[in-house]
């Protein structure tokens, strides 16, 4: 039996330049169209993400690296993504 990792924070709380592994995504908190968009971007449990940039004054959007792609998502969407671990991002990604 596999254990579900404890969620330490959500993606909107992740410090810039820090990576985390997606533990859970609250798909029900997202509109179907937004959930599909995140799936197309590669968001899924077990994926590593890195917070790169925030909009002016810490507002939307949040730039996130997912694999080799950088995507912009809203803070509301980032709040639906729970992270299990966090570590400093590496310069070579």
N, C-alpha and C positions, 0 to 999 in steps of 0.2 A: 504494500500500500504506500503510495506517495504522499508526502506531506505538502500542504499548500504553504508556500513561504509567507512569513509575516510581512504585512505592508508597513514599511517604515515611514513613507511619505508619498505624496502624490507628485506628479510631474510638474505641476505649477509651483511646488515648493522647492524644487531642485535648484541648487546654486549653479550659477553660470560656470561652465567649464567642468562640470561634474557629470559623471555617467551613472546610470542606474539600470537595473534589469527589471523589465515589466513583470509584475507579479499577477496583476489582474486589471481588467478593464471593465468598467461599469457600462456595458453596452446599452442598458435600459435608460441611463441618464442622458443618452445622446439621441438626437433625431436620427431616424433611419438613414437619411442621406449623409449626415455627418459621420455616422458609424461606418458606412460603406467607404467614405473618403479616407478615413483613418486606416481601414483594412487595406485599401489600395496603396497607401503609403508604406505599408509594412508593419503597422502597429499590431502586436499580438503578444500573448504571454511568452516570456522567455527572451524577448528581443532586448538588446542593449540600446539605450538611448542616451544622448548627451545634450544638455541644455547649452545653447550657443549664445543667443542674444535675446533681449527683450525689447519691446517697442519703447518709445519715449516715456520717461518717468515710470518705467516698470509696467507699462500697459501692454495691450495687445499689439502685435502678435508675439508669440514665443517661437523663436527659431530653434528647431531640434534636429539633431543628426540621428537618422534611423538607418543603420547600415552605412552605405556610402552616399546616401541621399540627405539633403538638408530640406526640411519642410517647415512651413509656418502654420502654427495652429493657435487657436484662441486659448486664453487662460481657462475658460469654462470647459473646453475639451480636455485640456491638460489635467484639470481637476478630476476627471473621470478615470485617469490612468494611475494606478497604484504601483509603486516601485518597491522591490524587495531589498535591493542593495544599492549602495552608492560608493563610488570611488573616483579619485581624480582622473580626468580625461587624459589620454595620452596624446602627444603632439602628432604622432603618425597614426592616422585612422583611415 
